[in-house]
Amino acid sequence: MSEYFEVRWHGRGGQGTVTGAKSLAEAVQGTGKYVSAFPDYGPERRGAPVRAFDRFADKRIRIHIPVLEPDVVMIVDPTLIGSKSLVEGIGENTVFVVNTEKDAAETKRALGLTGQTLYTVPANNISYRLFKREIPNSAMMGAFARACPQIISIEALIKEAEHAFAALLAKDLVAKNLDAIRCGYDEVRNA
């Protein structure tokens, strides 16, 4: 890992984007890495665009600025595709994880990507199957583990997420969120 491994999340208020970033950071921290996770949003209202950031490192993290050159871009809300903010600061090796049921190659073209790796996951569909509503963050975490096994394996993610969720959620919701993580991992497609 270079000095920091940086992740930028894009979504809308009410989708669990900020919670997803914080939960992923807590899981990665459980593997012994240093982490930082924080949101960036304007008006706090359902449906407003939000960003959240994760930094992972093998040493203490001493910067607290937004992620400007992400290693990974997590797109929780596919209706944001077309927004220039999604591709700001990306490089050749930036990895994209997109919540969509559309074809990965089609999604890559819509984002205007060339050499970058892109993964898609039907996170809204997974969430609806499990929760009867669209809260795609846990499925997105599973997709992240598929895209970035060098940061966290699916086994470590399940173990650490179970511990983190148990402090916040009822037992049945913990189980459903872990199922969402597994489904997100299993249902990833890439281009």
N, C-alpha and C positions, 0 to 999 in steps of 0.2 A: 504494500500500500504506500502511495506517496504520502506527503505530510498529512493530508486530509483526504478522505473519500467523501464527496459532497453530493447530496441529493436535494433536488428542488421539486416540490409537489405543487400541482395546479389543480384547483377544484372550485367548488362553490360552497357557500355557507350551508350547513345542514347535511353535507355528504360524509362528514367524518374525516375530512382531509387533515385537519390539524391533529385530531385524535390518532389518525393513522401514522402520521409522522412521529408523534410522541410515543406511541406504542411500539413502533419499529425501533426507535432509539432505545427504549427501555429493554427490548429483547436483545439488541446488539450489545448493550451494556452488560447484560447478564453473561455474555461470552468473554468478558474481560477487557473489552475495548473501552476507550473513552468516547463519550458521545456528547452531542449538543443538538437540541431540537427546539425550534421556536417558530411562531407564526408571523405572518405579515399580511394584514388585511385592512381595508378601509372601513366603511360603515359595517358594523356588526349586524348583518341581517341575512336571513335565509335567502339563498340564491345569488348573493353577491360574490364576485370572484375573490378567491383567497389563495394565498401561497403559504407554504410551510417549508421549513428547511431542516435537514439533518446533516450533521458532520460526524464522521467516525474516524478515530485515529488510535494509534498505538501509544501515543503520549498525550499529555494534558492539552486540551484545546483552549487556546487563549484569544481567539477572535470570535466576535459575536456580530458579524455583519451578514446581510443576506448572501446567499450562494449566487455568485455571479458567473462562474464557469463550472456548471454541474457535470459530475461524472454520470449521473442518472437523472432523467426527468420523468417524474411520475404524473401522468395526466389522468386525474380521477374523473373529470367531466369532459367527455369527447366533444360537447358543444363548444368548447373553447378552441378547438382546432381551427386554425385560421388567424388566431391572435399571435402577433409577432413576439409577445412575451414568452411563449412556449419555447422558442428557438434562440432566444437571446443568450449569448455567451457559450453556445455549444461548440464542441470540437469534433474532430473526426471520430473519436472514440467514445463520445457521449452515447449512452444507452437510453432508449425510451421504453417506458412501460405504459401502455395506453388501455384504459377501460373502454373497450368497444367490442361489438360483435362483428364489425366489418373485417374484411380481409386485411392481413398485415401489410401486404404490398400496396394496397389501395390507401391504407392509413399513412404509410410512409410517404407516398406521393402527395397526399393532402397536406402533410406537414412540410413538404419541400425538402425532405432529407435525401442525402446521396449515399454516403458510405456508412452512416451510423447504423447500429443494430437496433431493431425495434421489436418489441414483444407486445402482443395484444392478449387481453384476458376479458372474458365477458363478466366482469365483476358485478355489474348491475343485475344481470340475470342470476348469478350465483346468490347474491344477496336476496333477491326476490324469492328464489326457491326456498331459502332457509329462513328468512325473516318476514316474508310477505311485504317487504318494502325495500327501497334502494338505499342501502348504506354500504357502499362498496369497499370501505377501507380495509377490512380484514382480508378480503380476496386480493386486494392490491398488495398487501404485505406478503401473501403467498407467492404472488407473481414476482415480487422483488427477490425473494429467496431463489426462485428459478433463474432469474436474470443475473443475480450477483451471489453465487454460492461462495465466492471468496470472502464475502462479508459475513454471511450467516447461512448455515445449512437449513434445510427444511426441518430436520430433527431438532436442532437448537432453537429455531424459531417457535416451533410448537411448544417445546418445554418452557421457554422463557415467556412466551405469550400467555400460556396457561397460568403461570405464576402471577404475571401482571394483571391479567383479566380477573383472576380470583379475588383480588382486592377491590375490584370495581363493580363486578357483575354477579348476578344470581348464577347458580350452578348450571342451569339449563342454557343460559345465554353464553356462558364460558364455552360449553360444548359446541354450541352453534357457531360461535366465532372461530373456534379451532377447526371446525368442519369447513368454514368459509376459507380459512387460510389454506387448508389441504386442497380444496377445489380450485382456488386461485393458482396454486402451484401446478396442479395436474392439468388445468385447462388452458395453459399458456400456449400461444402460437407465435412464431417469429418469422421475420422477413430479413 
